[in-house]
């Protein structure tokens, strides 16, 4: 369970293609965080772009007098905006230090390198422990590696369909960069039935059908397969999982116990890989 990071997008937004409950109400968020902490989950992923998620987490930490490691993403386009975001996050969370600070938009960094210099300065000033990037494309990681700037964490999409970053894993490890995997359920798309897919997603209908056949044949829930497929990759340091209810979190926590069952079908799952970024990247769904 220590490998699991709890995502908080649903704490502040109606997030996820398969989310039928909308933004999680605060009492339910508190139950989720209580359960997470009691089961060894000590890291929470958030962002200033996640509505009021940071305020909700901060309220929880103050009322429960708990401590958590917070990974947050900033969207500022210059050093001043970054500093203001960090100060706002610290205030919202009621903390003196953030465990991890990631740049949310790679293009902002490319346009203004001072942004990352500010992250380095904040780390030097002990406002944050770890710094890095939240990325969408391998070419972004390749660019950063060429720049030879100090990176502690890279948060990347990785799941049954999307394995584009695998070719860079060895290089990340050589440079001692921690790999945080997100989008392991592809925003809930894996839980859609083939006949529930809209016109746009019909292009991955054969993969969804194959995944459901594998799950049925082996009597395994889809969540168990998706989560443990990522867990079985030894290069992944942390797995980011968003939930929409306490029961959802419990289901994911219990899924970790089935890793041996998924290991037996691991080779069957490798054939589900897709390279079409138009359908495996949620940021492209909005353009359809």
NUBA-163035 format. One record per residue (C-alpha): x, y negated, z; residue number from 0. Coordinates in steps of 0.5 Angstrom, whole numbers, plus 500, padded with zeros to 3 digits. Example, Ala and Ser with C-alpha at 12.3 -4.5 7.8 and 13.67 -1.06 7.14 Angstrom:
BEGIN
+-----+-----+-----+-----+
!  xx !  yy !  zz !   k !
+-----+-----+-----+-----+
! 525 ! 509 ! 516 !   0 !
! 527 ! 502 ! 514 !   1 !
+-----+-----+-----+-----+
This chain:
BEGIN
+-----+-----+-----+-----+
!  xx !  yy !  zz !   k !
+-----+-----+-----+-----+
! 500 ! 500 ! 500 !   0 !
! 506 ! 495 ! 501 !   1 !
! 507 ! 495 ! 493 !   2 !
! 500 ! 492 ! 493 !   3 !
! 499 ! 485 ! 492 !   4 !
! 492 ! 482 ! 493 !   5 !
! 489 ! 477 ! 487 !   6 !
! 485 ! 471 ! 490 !   7 !
! 482 ! 469 ! 483 !   8 !
! 475 ! 471 ! 485 !   9 !
! 476 ! 468 ! 492 !  10 !
! 475 ! 461 ! 488 !  11 !
! 472 ! 463 ! 481 !  12 !
! 467 ! 467 ! 477 !  13 !
! 473 ! 471 ! 474 !  14 !
! 473 ! 477 ! 470 !  15 !
! 469 ! 480 ! 464 !  16 !
! 466 ! 486 ! 469 !  17 !
! 465 ! 482 ! 475 !  18 !
! 457 ! 482 ! 476 !  19 !
! 458 ! 479 ! 483 !  20 !
! 461 ! 472 ! 481 !  21 !
! 465 ! 468 ! 486 !  22 !
! 466 ! 472 ! 493 !  23 !
! 462 ! 469 ! 499 !  24 !
! 467 ! 467 ! 504 !  25 !
! 464 ! 472 ! 510 !  26 !
! 466 ! 477 ! 505 !  27 !
! 473 ! 474 ! 503 !  28 !
! 474 ! 475 ! 511 !  29 !
! 472 ! 482 ! 511 !  30 !
! 477 ! 483 ! 505 !  31 !
! 483 ! 480 ! 508 !  32 !
! 482 ! 483 ! 515 !  33 !
! 482 ! 490 ! 511 !  34 !
! 488 ! 488 ! 507 !  35 !
! 492 ! 486 ! 513 !  36 !
! 490 ! 492 ! 517 !  37 !
! 492 ! 497 ! 511 !  38 !
! 499 ! 494 ! 510 !  39 !
! 498 ! 489 ! 504 !  40 !
! 502 ! 483 ! 506 !  41 !
! 502 ! 479 ! 500 !  42 !
! 496 ! 474 ! 497 !  43 !
! 497 ! 472 ! 489 !  44 !
! 494 ! 465 ! 488 !  45 !
! 494 ! 459 ! 484 !  46 !
! 492 ! 451 ! 484 !  47 !
! 488 ! 453 ! 478 !  48 !
! 483 ! 458 ! 482 !  49 !
! 478 ! 453 ! 484 !  50 !
! 478 ! 453 ! 492 !  51 !
! 481 ! 460 ! 493 !  52 !
! 487 ! 457 ! 497 !  53 !
! 483 ! 453 ! 502 !  54 !
! 479 ! 459 ! 503 !  55 !
! 485 ! 463 ! 505 !  56 !
! 488 ! 457 ! 509 !  57 !
! 481 ! 457 ! 513 !  58 !
! 482 ! 465 ! 514 !  59 !
! 489 ! 464 ! 516 !  60 !
! 487 ! 459 ! 521 !  61 !
! 481 ! 462 ! 524 !  62 !
! 484 ! 469 ! 525 !  63 !
! 491 ! 466 ! 527 !  64 !
! 494 ! 471 ! 521 !  65 !
! 500 ! 471 ! 517 !  66 !
! 501 ! 473 ! 510 !  67 !
! 506 ! 472 ! 504 !  68 !
! 503 ! 467 ! 499 !  69 !
! 505 ! 467 ! 492 !  70 !
! 502 ! 461 ! 488 !  71 !
! 503 ! 459 ! 481 !  72 !
! 503 ! 451 ! 479 !  73 !
! 501 ! 448 ! 473 !  74 !
! 504 ! 441 ! 473 !  75 !
! 508 ! 438 ! 467 !  76 !
! 513 ! 434 ! 471 !  77 !
! 517 ! 435 ! 477 !  78 !
! 513 ! 430 ! 481 !  79 !
! 506 ! 434 ! 479 !  80 !
! 510 ! 440 ! 482 !  81 !
! 512 ! 437 ! 488 !  82 !
! 505 ! 434 ! 489 !  83 !
! 502 ! 441 ! 488 !  84 !
! 506 ! 445 ! 493 !  85 !
! 505 ! 440 ! 498 !  86 !
! 497 ! 441 ! 497 !  87 !
! 498 ! 448 ! 497 !  88 !
! 502 ! 448 ! 504 !  89 !
! 496 ! 443 ! 506 !  90 !
! 491 ! 448 ! 504 !  91 !
! 494 ! 454 ! 506 !  92 !
! 496 ! 451 ! 513 !  93 !
! 503 ! 453 ! 512 !  94 !
! 510 ! 451 ! 512 !  95 !
! 513 ! 455 ! 507 !  96 !
! 511 ! 459 ! 501 !  97 !
! 514 ! 466 ! 499 !  98 !
! 513 ! 465 ! 492 !  99 !
! 512 ! 459 ! 487 ! 100 !
! 511 ! 461 ! 480 ! 101 !
! 511 ! 456 ! 474 ! 102 !
! 504 ! 458 ! 471 ! 103 !
! 505 ! 455 ! 464 ! 104 !
! 511 ! 457 ! 460 ! 105 !
! 510 ! 452 ! 455 ! 106 !
! 510 ! 446 ! 460 ! 107 !
! 517 ! 449 ! 462 ! 108 !
! 519 ! 449 ! 455 ! 109 !
! 517 ! 442 ! 454 ! 110 !
! 520 ! 439 ! 460 ! 111 !
! 526 ! 443 ! 464 ! 112 !
! 526 ! 439 ! 470 ! 113 !
! 520 ! 443 ! 472 ! 114 !
! 524 ! 449 ! 474 ! 115 !
! 530 ! 444 ! 477 ! 116 !
! 524 ! 442 ! 481 ! 117 !
! 523 ! 449 ! 483 ! 118 !
! 530 ! 450 ! 485 ! 119 !
! 530 ! 444 ! 489 ! 120 !
! 524 ! 446 ! 493 ! 121 !
! 528 ! 453 ! 494 ! 122 !
! 534 ! 450 ! 497 ! 123 !
! 530 ! 445 ! 501 ! 124 !
! 527 ! 452 ! 504 ! 125 !
! 520 ! 450 ! 502 ! 126 !
! 519 ! 456 ! 498 ! 127 !
! 523 ! 463 ! 499 ! 128 !
! 522 ! 466 ! 491 ! 129 !
! 521 ! 462 ! 485 ! 130 !
! 520 ! 465 ! 478 ! 131 !
! 515 ! 465 ! 472 ! 132 !
! 508 ! 468 ! 470 ! 133 !
! 509 ! 470 ! 463 ! 134 !
! 504 ! 472 ! 457 ! 135 !
! 509 ! 474 ! 452 ! 136 !
! 516 ! 478 ! 452 ! 137 !
! 519 ! 472 ! 447 ! 138 !
! 518 ! 468 ! 453 ! 139 !
! 522 ! 473 ! 458 ! 140 !
! 527 ! 473 ! 452 ! 141 !
! 528 ! 466 ! 452 ! 142 !
! 529 ! 465 ! 460 ! 143 !
! 534 ! 471 ! 460 ! 144 !
! 538 ! 467 ! 455 ! 145 !
! 538 ! 461 ! 459 ! 146 !
! 541 ! 464 ! 465 ! 147 !
! 537 ! 461 ! 470 ! 148 !
! 536 ! 464 ! 477 ! 149 !
! 529 ! 468 ! 477 ! 150 !
! 527 ! 472 ! 483 ! 151 !
! 520 ! 474 ! 480 ! 152 !
! 517 ! 475 ! 474 ! 153 !
! 509 ! 476 ! 474 ! 154 !
! 507 ! 480 ! 467 ! 155 !
! 501 ! 483 ! 464 ! 156 !
! 502 ! 491 ! 464 ! 157 !
! 497 ! 496 ! 464 ! 158 !
! 495 ! 502 ! 460 ! 159 !
! 494 ! 498 ! 453 ! 160 !
! 499 ! 493 ! 454 ! 161 !
! 506 ! 495 ! 455 ! 162 !
! 510 ! 490 ! 451 ! 163 !
! 515 ! 488 ! 456 ! 164 !
! 517 ! 495 ! 458 ! 165 !
! 523 ! 494 ! 453 ! 166 !
! 526 ! 488 ! 458 ! 167 !
! 525 ! 492 ! 464 ! 168 !
! 532 ! 495 ! 464 ! 169 !
! 535 ! 488 ! 463 ! 170 !
! 530 ! 485 ! 469 ! 171 !
! 533 ! 490 ! 474 ! 172 !
! 540 ! 489 ! 472 ! 173 !
! 539 ! 481 ! 473 ! 174 !
! 535 ! 483 ! 480 ! 175 !
! 529 ! 480 ! 478 ! 176 !
! 523 ! 483 ! 481 ! 177 !
! 517 ! 485 ! 477 ! 178 !
! 510 ! 484 ! 479 ! 179 !
! 505 ! 487 ! 474 ! 180 !
! 498 ! 484 ! 474 ! 181 !
! 492 ! 485 ! 469 ! 182 !
! 492 ! 492 ! 471 ! 183 !
! 485 ! 493 ! 470 ! 184 !
! 485 ! 488 ! 464 ! 185 !
! 480 ! 484 ! 468 ! 186 !
! 475 ! 490 ! 468 ! 187 !
! 475 ! 491 ! 461 ! 188 !
! 477 ! 498 ! 462 ! 189 !
! 471 ! 500 ! 466 ! 190 !
! 466 ! 498 ! 460 ! 191 !
! 463 ! 504 ! 456 ! 192 !
! 464 ! 504 ! 449 ! 193 !
! 457 ! 502 ! 447 ! 194 !
! 458 ! 496 ! 452 ! 195 !
! 463 ! 493 ! 448 ! 196 !
! 461 ! 487 ! 444 ! 197 !
! 463 ! 486 ! 437 ! 198 !
! 470 ! 483 ! 438 ! 199 !
! 472 ! 489 ! 443 ! 200 !
! 470 ! 494 ! 438 ! 201 !
! 477 ! 494 ! 435 ! 202 !
! 479 ! 498 ! 442 ! 203 !
! 473 ! 502 ! 442 ! 204 !
! 477 ! 508 ! 440 ! 205 !
! 482 ! 507 ! 446 ! 206 !
! 476 ! 506 ! 451 ! 207 !
! 473 ! 512 ! 449 ! 208 !
! 479 ! 516 ! 449 ! 209 !
! 481 ! 513 ! 456 ! 210 !
! 474 ! 516 ! 459 ! 211 !
! 475 ! 522 ! 456 ! 212 !
! 481 ! 523 ! 459 ! 213 !
! 478 ! 521 ! 466 ! 214 !
! 472 ! 526 ! 465 ! 215 !
! 476 ! 532 ! 463 ! 216 !
! 481 ! 531 ! 469 ! 217 !
! 475 ! 528 ! 474 ! 218 !
! 479 ! 522 ! 476 ! 219 !
! 476 ! 515 ! 477 ! 220 !
! 478 ! 510 ! 472 ! 221 !
! 481 ! 505 ! 477 ! 222 !
! 485 ! 511 ! 480 ! 223 !
! 488 ! 512 ! 473 ! 224 !
! 489 ! 505 ! 471 ! 225 !
! 492 ! 503 ! 478 ! 226 !
! 497 ! 510 ! 478 ! 227 !
! 499 ! 509 ! 471 ! 228 !
! 502 ! 502 ! 473 ! 229 !
! 505 ! 505 ! 480 ! 230 !
! 508 ! 511 ! 476 ! 231 !
! 513 ! 506 ! 473 ! 232 !
! 519 ! 506 ! 477 ! 233 !
! 521 ! 499 ! 475 ! 234 !
! 515 ! 495 ! 477 ! 235 !
! 516 ! 492 ! 484 ! 236 !
! 509 ! 490 ! 486 ! 237 !
! 502 ! 491 ! 483 ! 238 !
! 497 ! 485 ! 483 ! 239 !
! 490 ! 487 ! 484 ! 240 !
! 484 ! 483 ! 484 ! 241 !
! 477 ! 485 ! 487 ! 242 !
! 470 ! 483 ! 487 ! 243 !
! 468 ! 486 ! 494 ! 244 !
! 471 ! 490 ! 500 ! 245 !
! 468 ! 496 ! 497 ! 246 !
! 472 ! 495 ! 491 ! 247 !
! 478 ! 494 ! 495 ! 248 !
! 477 ! 500 ! 499 ! 249 !
! 477 ! 504 ! 492 ! 250 !
! 483 ! 501 ! 490 ! 251 !
! 487 ! 503 ! 496 ! 252 !
! 484 ! 510 ! 496 ! 253 !
! 486 ! 510 ! 489 ! 254 !
! 494 ! 510 ! 491 ! 255 !
! 493 ! 517 ! 494 ! 256 !
! 492 ! 520 ! 488 ! 257 !
! 498 ! 519 ! 484 ! 258 !
! 500 ! 526 ! 484 ! 259 !
! 494 ! 527 ! 480 ! 260 !
! 495 ! 522 ! 475 ! 261 !
! 503 ! 524 ! 474 ! 262 !
! 500 ! 530 ! 471 ! 263 !
! 497 ! 527 ! 465 ! 264 !
! 502 ! 521 ! 465 ! 265 !
! 504 ! 523 ! 458 ! 266 !
! 497 ! 523 ! 455 ! 267 !
! 496 ! 516 ! 458 ! 268 !
! 502 ! 514 ! 454 ! 269 !
! 498 ! 514 ! 447 ! 270 !
! 493 ! 509 ! 449 ! 271 !
! 498 ! 503 ! 448 ! 272 !
! 496 ! 498 ! 444 ! 273 !
! 500 ! 492 ! 441 ! 274 !
! 495 ! 487 ! 438 ! 275 !
! 495 ! 481 ! 442 ! 276 !
! 489 ! 478 ! 440 ! 277 !
! 485 ! 484 ! 444 ! 278 !
! 490 ! 486 ! 450 ! 279 !
! 491 ! 479 ! 452 ! 280 !
! 485 ! 475 ! 456 ! 281 !
! 488 ! 468 ! 454 ! 282 !
! 486 ! 470 ! 447 ! 283 !
! 479 ! 472 ! 448 ! 284 !
! 477 ! 465 ! 449 ! 285 !
! 479 ! 463 ! 442 ! 286 !
! 474 ! 468 ! 439 ! 287 !
+-----+-----+-----+-----+
